[in-house]
Amino acid sequence: MLPSQALLPAVVLALTAIQALASDTFLAAVYEHAVILPDPSEEPVPEGAALALMNKNMDVLERAIKEAAQQGAHIIVTPEDGIYGWRFTREAIYPYLEDIPDPVVNWIPCTDPLRFGPAPVQERLSCMARNNSIYVVANIGDKKPCDTSDPDCPRDRHYHYNTDVVFDAQGKLVARYHKYNLFLGENQFNYPKEPEAVTFETPFGKFGIFTCFDILFYEPAVVLVSKMQVDTVLFPTAWMNVLPFLTAVQFHSAWAMGMRVNVLAANTHNTSMSMTGSGIYAPAGARAYSYNMKTEDGHLLIAELDAHPRLSPAYTPAVSWNSYALSVERFSQNDHEFTGIIFEDPFTFTELTKPGGNLTVCQKDLCCHLRYKMAEKRDDEVYVLGAFDGLHVIEGQYYLQICSLLKCPSTNLSMCGQPVETAQTKFEMFSLSGTFGTSYVFPEVLYSGVQLAPGEFEVLPDGRLINQNPTSKPVLSVTLFGRWYEKD
């Protein structure tokens, strides 16, 4: 036993070590908000009516922010369109917009609300942050005047921007980001002249921010992670789920794993538009997530993350995504190859006709290799291995390379690729790989009921996506989703 004189320094040293360890983590929160929407109108409402609607939504957000702060959260992310919704023409959205200054002005709206003219929304968000000692991330609209000297100036002499703002724990505006990749139908907003790479430092890591559709493009999403070396991405979104690949929790978790970065994804909640799915994601998988198509209420998530994931002993090494697939000969094929459509993209499929085996399916330069063994081969469920290598052209144009093992909705092969949410087949093992031409590949495993599988699969350094144990739930899809940014 140590004498008391020797014990005291040891205790102090241990406490210091614990405190140092604690400083390397932080508590993150995201809130999925069932947005109160305005009545559809092509004409602008009075500013008072616009502010009244926004205050109703901010009442809800404030309750979530207070609860997150009481549970010790350091930062909370709220959704895209979370304060006024999305039912707008360009003219109708104007009363909802405020002039949002560059954060270099060193401004706390809560204590100096009229410094840049009336800004009641920014004032209230700033006070929420200040009064609760928490970073608050919100999505609002920015308006910037322009004149005829600017050849791109809209006819109404204002630019409208879909904008994320961040207020620190003192209520200071520390970040402003204008969405660069607008989704189809966002005609109420303008594109910024150049993409913005917005970062800011906190006591718990370096943060970057972008919005919804931005995640599918090199700028700003990849730039923030690969070049700016952020630790955590803040991601307000209004994500309409599209099975089998672009379900919010599925793709956002996969993106965090593929980019090896923390992601705080806050989605709007509107089941009639299939909007749901928020999460707190780490490079090793989801720390907390929610996907709810049954009720219309909001949901708060809180989880602990590494402040500097690259320094964590658990940080995953970089993956050579095509190493294994290029090193093996094409697996044996069967006579069940056919074409199917997923989100308007023509996939080449081959059916898994046996309870186990090896399969290869190819399209253009992409060959997808699968080793698998089902726990039981059912006659009432069909699975296929699919490959797509090409330009996606529906809501935007971007190049994809996708390898996927997925369940079909029925035994009718013409239905393969259509949305499906339930399955009954478990797998003893699977190993999926592909001859990808891009290093940006996102691994996805989705179980029956649209459930993630954190901790139940891994990606080997040679690019194989494998299960660690027999799957605990029936499988909807196992996917390597590649974004070939280099061809855009």
MIVO-243949 format. One line per field, with one value per residue (C-alpha): residue number from 0; residue in three letters; chain; x negated, y negated, z negated. Coordinates in Angstrom, 2 decimals. Last residue first. Layout:
BEGIN
k: NUM ...
r: ALA ...
c: A ...
X: X ...
Y: Y ...
Z: Z ...
END
This chain:
BEGIN
k: 487 486 485 484 483 482 481 480 479 478 477 476 475 474 473 472 471 470 469 468 467 466 465 464 463 462 461 460 459 458 457 456 455 454 453 452 451 450 449 448 447 446 445 444 443 442 441 440 439 438 437 436 435 434 433 432 431 430 429 428 427 426 425 424 423 422 421 420 419 418 417 416 415 414 413 412 411 410 409 408 407 406 405 404 403 402 401 400 399 398 397 396 395 394 393 392 391 390 389 388 387 386 385 384 383 382 381 380 379 378 377 376 375 374 373 372 371 370 369 368 367 366 365 364 363 362 361 360 359 358 357 356 355 354 353 352 351 350 349 348 347 346 345 344 343 342 341 340 339 338 337 336 335 334 333 332 331 330 329 328 327 326 325 324 323 322 321 320 319 318 317 316 315 314 313 312 311 310 309 308 307 306 305 304 303 302 301 300 299 298 297 296 295 294 293 292 291 290 289 288 287 286 285 284 283 282 281 280 279 278 277 276 275 274 273 272 271 270 269 268 267 266 265 264 263 262 261 260 259 258 257 256 255 254 253 252 251 250 249 248 247 246 245 244 243 242 241 240 239 238 237 236 235 234 233 232 231 230 229 228 227 226 225 224 223 222 221 220 219 218 217 216 215 214 213 212 211 210 209 208 207 206 205 204 203 202 201 200 199 198 197 196 195 194 193 192 191 190 189 188 187 186 185 184 183 182 181 180 179 178 177 176 175 174 173 172 171 170 169 168 167 166 165 164 163 162 161 160 159 158 157 156 155 154 153 152 151 150 149 148 147 146 145 144 143 142 141 140 139 138 137 136 135 134 133 132 131 130 129 128 127 126 125 124 123 122 121 120 119 118 117 116 115 114 113 112 111 110 109 108 107 106 105 104 103 102 101 100 99 98 97 96 95 94 93 92 91 90 89 88 87 86 85 84 83 82 81 80 79 78 77 76 75 74 73 72 71 70 69 68 67 66 65 64 63 62 61 60 59 58 57 56 55 54 53 52 51 50 49 48 47 46 45 44 43 42 41 40 39 38 37 36 35 34 33 32 31 30 29 28 27 26 25 24 23 22 21 20 19 18 17 16 15 14 13 12 11 10 9 8 7 6 5 4 3 2 1 0
r: ASP LYS GLU TYR TRP ARG GLY PHE LEU THR VAL SER LEU VAL PRO LYS SER THR PRO ASN GLN ASN ILE LEU ARG GLY ASP PRO LEU VAL GLU PHE GLU GLY PRO ALA LEU GLN VAL GLY SER TYR LEU VAL GLU PRO PHE VAL TYR SER THR GLY PHE THR GLY SER LEU SER PHE MET GLU PHE LYS THR GLN ALA THR GLU VAL PRO GLN GLY CYS MET SER LEU ASN THR SER PRO CYS LYS LEU LEU SER CYS ILE GLN LEU TYR TYR GLN GLY GLU ILE VAL HIS LEU GLY ASP PHE ALA GLY LEU VAL TYR VAL GLU ASP ASP ARG LYS GLU ALA MET LYS TYR ARG LEU HIS CYS CYS LEU ASP LYS GLN CYS VAL THR LEU ASN GLY GLY PRO LYS THR LEU GLU THR PHE THR PHE PRO ASP GLU PHE ILE ILE GLY THR PHE GLU HIS ASP ASN GLN SER PHE ARG GLU VAL SER LEU ALA TYR SER ASN TRP SER VAL ALA PRO THR TYR ALA PRO SER LEU ARG PRO HIS ALA ASP LEU GLU ALA ILE LEU LEU HIS GLY ASP GLU THR LYS MET ASN TYR SER TYR ALA ARG ALA GLY ALA PRO ALA TYR ILE GLY SER GLY THR MET SER MET SER THR ASN HIS THR ASN ALA ALA LEU VAL ASN VAL ARG MET GLY MET ALA TRP ALA SER HIS PHE GLN VAL ALA THR LEU PHE PRO LEU VAL ASN MET TRP ALA THR PRO PHE LEU VAL THR ASP VAL GLN MET LYS SER VAL LEU VAL VAL ALA PRO GLU TYR PHE LEU ILE ASP PHE CYS THR PHE ILE GLY PHE LYS GLY PHE PRO THR GLU PHE THR VAL ALA GLU PRO GLU LYS PRO TYR ASN PHE GLN ASN GLU GLY LEU PHE LEU ASN TYR LYS HIS TYR ARG ALA VAL LEU LYS GLY GLN ALA ASP PHE VAL VAL ASP THR ASN TYR HIS TYR HIS ARG ASP ARG PRO CYS ASP PRO ASP SER THR ASP CYS PRO LYS LYS ASP GLY ILE ASN ALA VAL VAL TYR ILE SER ASN ASN ARG ALA MET CYS SER LEU ARG GLU GLN VAL PRO ALA PRO GLY PHE ARG LEU PRO ASP THR CYS PRO ILE TRP ASN VAL VAL PRO ASP PRO ILE ASP GLU LEU TYR PRO TYR ILE ALA GLU ARG THR PHE ARG TRP GLY TYR ILE GLY ASP GLU PRO THR VAL ILE ILE HIS ALA GLY GLN GLN ALA ALA GLU LYS ILE ALA ARG GLU LEU VAL ASP MET ASN LYS ASN MET LEU ALA LEU ALA ALA GLY GLU PRO VAL PRO GLU GLU SER PRO ASP PRO LEU ILE VAL ALA HIS GLU TYR VAL ALA ALA LEU PHE THR ASP SER ALA LEU ALA GLN ILE ALA THR LEU ALA LEU VAL VAL ALA PRO LEU LEU ALA GLN SER PRO LEU MET
c: A A A A A A A A A A A A A A A A A A A A A A A A A A A A A A A A A A A A A A A A A A A A A A A A A A A A A A A A A A A A A A A A A A A A A A A A A A A A A A A A A A A A A A A A A A A A A A A A A A A A A A A A A A A A A A A A A A A A A A A A A A A A A A A A A A A A A A A A A A A A A A A A A A A A A A A A A A A A A A A A A A A A A A A A A A A A A A A A A A A A A A A A A A A A A A A A A A A A A A A A A A A A A A A A A A A A A A A A A A A A A A A A A A A A A A A A A A A A A A A A A A A A A A A A A A A A A A A A A A A A A A A A A A A A A A A A A A A A A A A A A A A A A A A A A A A A A A A A A A A A A A A A A A A A A A A A A A A A A A A A A A A A A A A A A A A A A A A A A A A A A A A A A A A A A A A A A A A A A A A A A A A A A A A A A A A A A A A A A A A A A A A A A A A A A A A A A A A A A A A A A A A A A A A A A A A A A A A A A A A A A A A A A A A A A A A A A A A A A A A A A A A A A A A A A A A A A A A A A A A A A A A A A A A A A A A A A A A A A A A A A A A A A A A A
X: 18.07 15.56 13.21 16.15 16.75 19.05 19.06 21.78 20.60 23.79 25.26 29.04 32.27 30.78 32.61 31.37 28.43 26.24 23.85 20.65 18.06 19.82 17.62 17.07 13.87 11.76 8.20 7.96 10.93 14.29 16.24 19.63 21.71 20.51 23.30 25.98 28.49 32.23 34.66 37.18 35.09 31.37 29.26 25.52 23.77 20.12 19.29 16.71 14.61 11.36 12.74 12.22 13.83 13.14 15.65 15.96 18.61 17.99 20.98 21.45 24.07 26.74 30.26 33.37 36.69 36.99 38.80 38.44 38.56 38.17 37.84 34.49 35.87 39.51 38.92 37.56 41.02 40.18 41.16 39.79 36.23 33.51 30.14 26.46 25.00 22.04 22.34 20.21 21.76 21.20 23.17 25.93 28.80 32.36 32.45 29.21 26.96 23.94 22.46 21.32 24.08 23.70 26.20 26.17 29.68 31.82 35.21 37.52 40.48 38.47 36.24 32.56 31.57 28.63 27.48 23.85 22.04 19.04 19.73 17.61 18.70 17.06 17.02 15.44 18.64 21.13 20.06 21.61 19.58 20.85 19.46 21.49 24.27 27.96 28.23 30.13 28.58 29.84 27.64 28.31 27.02 28.35 30.07 30.40 33.92 33.91 32.99 33.87 33.26 31.31 30.77 28.26 29.70 27.54 24.93 21.49 18.32 16.10 13.96 10.33 8.99 6.46 8.57 11.38 8.95 7.30 10.35 11.23 7.74 8.94 7.42 6.93 9.79 9.51 9.95 6.76 8.33 6.16 8.04 11.30 10.42 13.37 14.28 18.06 20.63 24.31 27.57 30.64 33.81 36.94 39.84 43.38 45.31 45.55 44.99 42.19 39.50 35.76 33.59 29.84 27.20 23.47 23.56 20.43 16.63 16.02 18.61 22.28 24.86 28.16 31.33 33.77 37.10 38.61 40.75 42.79 46.00 43.78 42.59 39.71 36.82 33.37 30.45 27.17 24.15 21.28 17.94 15.20 13.68 14.88 16.24 17.49 19.18 20.62 21.98 23.78 25.23 26.27 28.10 29.59 31.01 32.21 30.32 29.43 32.48 34.57 35.16 35.61 36.46 33.82 34.41 30.91 28.76 25.31 22.55 19.33 16.83 13.05 12.31 9.22 9.62 8.38 9.94 12.86 13.95 13.04 15.10 18.31 17.87 17.41 16.95 20.67 23.23 23.15 24.20 27.74 28.37 26.44 22.81 20.74 17.22 16.03 12.62 12.56 13.86 12.64 14.14 12.66 14.65 14.97 16.80 15.60 17.80 18.62 18.42 21.03 23.58 26.58 29.85 32.91 36.68 36.18 35.32 37.18 34.39 31.89 29.45 25.75 24.04 25.82 24.63 22.72 22.42 20.23 19.26 22.26 21.79 24.42 21.98 22.14 21.39 23.90 23.82 25.74 26.77 28.12 30.34 29.49 31.67 29.93 31.76 32.44 35.92 34.77 31.94 28.35 26.18 24.83 23.84 23.63 27.43 27.70 27.43 28.99 28.25 30.94 30.15 32.64 32.48 30.92 29.83 26.78 26.68 23.53 24.53 24.41 28.22 28.92 26.26 27.31 31.02 30.18 28.33 31.24 33.62 31.49 30.90 34.65 35.42 32.92 33.93 30.99 27.32 26.58 30.22 29.94 26.87 26.98 28.71 27.30 23.73 21.52 17.80 18.02 15.89 19.08 20.14 23.53 26.95 29.58 32.88 35.34 38.86 40.59 38.90 40.14 43.32 41.59 39.22 42.10 42.46 43.68 40.36 40.52 40.11 37.77 36.58 35.97 32.72 32.73 31.37 27.85 26.98 23.59 21.99 24.62 24.73 28.17 29.56 28.15 30.00 33.24 32.86 32.12 35.14 37.44 35.93 36.55 40.26 40.62 38.46 41.09 43.86 41.56 41.06 44.82 45.23 42.26 43.91 47.21 45.46 43.56 46.87 47.38 45.64 47.64 47.49 49.07 49.12 50.11 47.01 45.49 44.90 41.77 41.67 38.11 35.36 33.01 29.31 27.09 23.36 21.57 17.82 14.66 10.93 11.45 12.68 9.34 7.45 9.79 9.24 5.46 5.57 7.64 5.09 2.18 3.93 4.60 0.96 -0.23 1.93 0.90 -2.76 -2.07 0.62 -1.83 -1.27 0.00
Y: -15.63 -12.91 -13.40 -13.47 -9.74 -9.24 -5.57 -3.87 -0.47 1.25 4.00 3.87 4.91 7.51 9.46 8.73 9.84 10.47 13.36 11.90 9.36 8.58 7.59 4.59 5.33 2.34 3.58 1.82 3.92 2.25 3.34 4.71 5.24 2.24 0.01 1.89 -0.76 -0.17 -0.83 1.75 4.60 3.88 1.42 1.76 -1.15 -1.78 -5.15 -5.32 -8.34 -6.87 -6.77 -4.34 -1.53 2.10 3.38 5.24 7.04 9.77 11.41 13.89 15.83 13.68 13.07 13.19 11.84 8.46 5.15 1.63 2.00 -0.68 0.47 1.85 5.24 4.99 6.55 9.58 10.53 12.45 9.37 6.09 7.05 7.33 5.78 6.57 3.38 2.04 -1.60 -3.90 -7.33 -10.46 -13.64 -15.56 -16.92 -15.99 -13.19 -12.86 -10.22 -9.70 -6.21 -2.98 -0.94 2.60 4.91 8.16 9.48 10.86 12.54 13.47 15.91 19.06 18.45 19.40 19.71 18.29 16.92 17.27 14.66 13.74 10.78 9.08 5.91 5.03 1.38 0.22 0.51 2.53 5.76 8.46 11.00 13.77 16.19 18.70 19.19 20.03 20.27 18.17 14.83 12.94 10.82 7.16 4.48 1.15 -1.49 -4.73 -6.20 -6.08 -2.38 -0.64 2.96 4.79 8.56 11.27 14.63 17.08 17.44 15.94 17.32 14.77 12.46 12.90 11.31 8.50 5.66 6.33 6.48 3.13 1.23 -0.81 -1.35 -2.36 -4.96 -3.77 -3.89 -6.10 -3.93 -5.26 -8.73 -11.53 -11.71 -11.88 -15.23 -16.16 -12.49 -12.25 -11.84 -11.55 -13.52 -13.08 -15.17 -14.12 -15.97 -14.62 -13.51 -9.79 -6.58 -7.39 -7.60 -7.21 -8.20 -8.07 -7.91 -7.07 -5.90 -4.34 -4.14 -7.54 -9.06 -9.87 -11.80 -11.25 -12.40 -10.50 -11.83 -13.46 -11.03 -13.94 -12.95 -11.91 -15.45 -15.74 -18.08 -16.56 -17.31 -15.61 -16.00 -14.36 -13.27 -12.49 -9.48 -10.50 -6.99 -6.52 -9.92 -9.41 -5.99 -7.48 -10.19 -7.66 -5.23 -7.73 -9.80 -7.02 -7.56 -3.99 -1.66 -3.70 -7.38 -9.50 -13.18 -15.08 -18.57 -19.08 -20.93 -19.30 -20.34 -18.52 -17.59 -17.32 -19.69 -19.04 -22.05 -20.07 -16.62 -17.35 -20.85 -20.31 -17.10 -18.90 -22.32 -21.58 -17.92 -17.30 -14.93 -16.53 -19.89 -18.54 -19.05 -22.09 -22.83 -23.41 -22.86 -22.47 -22.34 -20.74 -20.92 -24.33 -25.66 -26.66 -27.74 -26.57 -27.76 -26.62 -28.74 -27.90 -30.92 -33.29 -32.10 -30.44 -32.27 -31.19 -31.13 -28.71 -25.85 -23.47 -20.96 -21.17 -24.04 -23.23 -26.30 -26.86 -30.14 -29.60 -31.96 -31.22 -32.73 -34.91 -35.55 -34.26 -33.62 -29.84 -30.31 -31.20 -29.37 -30.37 -28.35 -30.15 -29.53 -32.75 -35.42 -38.06 -41.34 -43.88 -42.55 -41.96 -39.70 -41.06 -38.94 -41.87 -43.71 -47.42 -47.32 -47.01 -44.48 -44.06 -40.93 -38.80 -35.83 -33.07 -30.82 -27.50 -27.03 -25.94 -26.81 -26.53 -26.20 -28.41 -28.25 -31.98 -32.77 -30.18 -30.92 -34.63 -34.38 -32.48 -35.23 -38.07 -36.29 -35.91 -39.48 -41.10 -44.74 -46.83 -45.93 -47.04 -46.66 -43.54 -44.50 -42.19 -39.17 -39.99 -39.30 -40.63 -40.38 -41.92 -39.03 -36.94 -38.36 -39.98 -38.31 -40.59 -38.93 -36.89 -35.76 -38.73 -37.80 -34.22 -35.04 -36.78 -33.91 -31.47 -29.64 -26.47 -25.47 -25.69 -28.80 -28.05 -24.50 -25.03 -23.08 -21.36 -22.17 -21.40 -21.54 -22.18 -21.64 -19.24 -18.91 -17.38 -20.77 -22.21 -19.64 -20.32 -24.08 -23.67 -21.39 -23.91 -26.70 -24.75 -24.47 -28.17 -28.87 -27.21 -29.38 -32.41 -31.80 -31.83 -35.10 -36.61 -35.96 -37.40 -40.54 -40.91 -41.01 -38.03 -37.85 -36.64 -33.20 -31.64 -28.22 -28.49 -28.56 -25.37 -24.36 -22.20 -18.77 -19.20 -16.60 -17.99 -17.26 -17.21 -16.77 -16.11 -16.61 -14.55 -15.31 -17.49 -14.40 -12.67 -15.64 -15.69 -11.98 -12.43 -15.31 -13.20 -10.38 -12.75 -14.24 -10.76 -9.76 -12.98 -12.19 -8.54 -9.26 -11.29 -8.79 -5.90 -3.50 0.00
Z: 62.63 63.54 60.56 58.18 58.81 55.84 54.81 52.79 51.51 50.46 48.32 48.49 46.79 44.46 41.76 38.25 36.09 39.12 38.57 37.14 38.31 41.59 44.52 46.80 48.73 49.80 49.21 45.82 44.59 44.12 41.09 40.14 36.99 34.98 36.18 38.15 39.17 39.13 41.97 40.70 42.02 41.85 43.83 44.37 46.11 46.97 48.64 51.42 52.32 53.65 57.17 60.05 58.10 58.94 56.38 53.09 51.03 48.45 46.80 43.99 42.05 43.66 42.38 44.56 43.27 44.98 44.54 45.93 49.71 52.37 56.01 57.20 58.12 59.21 62.65 60.82 59.53 56.35 54.39 53.03 54.06 51.42 52.03 52.50 53.90 55.85 56.90 59.06 59.43 61.50 60.85 62.60 60.54 59.54 62.14 64.11 62.54 64.78 64.90 63.33 61.71 60.36 58.68 56.72 56.26 53.47 53.80 50.94 50.91 51.60 48.59 48.50 44.84 42.86 46.19 47.23 49.27 51.40 53.69 56.33 58.14 61.46 62.49 65.75 67.84 65.79 64.12 61.93 60.01 57.77 55.19 53.20 50.71 50.37 54.18 56.75 55.82 58.87 61.12 61.69 64.08 62.93 65.08 63.00 62.79 58.96 59.16 62.44 63.39 66.10 66.15 65.25 64.16 66.10 63.39 63.01 61.47 59.76 61.89 61.05 57.92 57.41 58.83 56.34 53.41 54.05 55.31 52.21 50.89 47.44 45.13 41.57 39.05 36.00 32.87 31.25 31.56 32.95 36.25 34.27 32.67 30.45 30.07 29.84 27.07 27.91 27.75 29.96 29.76 31.68 33.27 33.51 36.57 35.90 37.90 40.38 37.70 38.30 35.33 34.81 32.10 32.07 35.70 37.14 36.79 38.40 36.03 36.66 34.68 36.41 38.09 40.28 41.43 44.50 46.48 47.89 46.08 43.15 42.45 40.00 40.85 40.58 38.27 39.24 36.95 38.85 37.35 39.89 41.63 45.14 45.83 42.28 42.08 45.57 44.59 41.58 43.81 46.44 44.18 41.75 44.62 46.93 50.14 51.07 51.24 50.73 51.38 48.27 48.64 46.70 45.32 43.96 41.42 41.48 39.11 40.04 37.31 37.15 40.02 42.13 44.46 47.45 47.17 44.85 45.86 49.52 49.64 48.70 50.33 53.15 54.03 54.30 52.77 49.31 50.74 51.19 47.43 46.16 45.29 42.16 40.89 37.32 35.67 32.24 28.69 27.48 30.74 34.10 37.14 40.72 43.83 47.26 49.55 53.15 55.48 56.92 54.36 56.01 55.55 53.57 54.11 56.99 54.65 56.98 57.61 54.79 54.46 54.39 52.92 49.61 48.06 44.80 41.84 38.84 35.47 34.59 30.86 28.44 25.61 26.16 29.86 32.56 35.89 39.00 42.04 45.08 48.11 49.93 51.54 53.66 53.90 56.60 57.45 61.02 59.87 59.89 62.20 64.22 61.02 61.79 61.94 58.17 55.34 51.90 49.83 48.22 45.96 45.11 42.05 41.03 37.42 35.40 31.70 29.56 25.92 22.81 22.35 22.16 24.75 27.32 27.04 26.97 30.27 31.82 30.65 31.98 35.28 35.73 34.64 37.03 37.40 38.64 38.55 34.97 33.95 31.74 29.67 26.62 28.19 31.63 30.44 33.23 34.00 37.50 38.83 38.74 42.14 41.72 42.05 43.59 42.75 44.79 43.87 45.51 48.84 49.06 50.98 53.89 54.67 54.40 51.15 49.41 47.81 44.03 41.87 38.95 39.64 43.36 42.89 39.53 36.04 34.81 31.11 29.48 26.07 24.74 20.94 20.45 19.40 22.63 24.74 22.88 23.34 27.05 27.52 25.81 27.92 31.11 30.35 29.59 32.65 34.82 33.41 33.60 37.33 37.89 35.96 37.82 41.18 39.97 38.72 42.00 43.89 46.25 49.61 52.62 54.22 51.17 49.53 45.86 43.71 42.31 38.69 38.98 37.37 36.10 35.86 33.20 33.09 30.02 29.45 26.18 26.33 26.17 25.93 22.86 20.98 21.54 20.13 17.13 16.53 16.78 14.32 11.94 12.17 11.57 8.56 7.18 7.71 6.11 3.03 2.71 2.09 -1.05 -2.11 -2.03 0.87 0.00
END
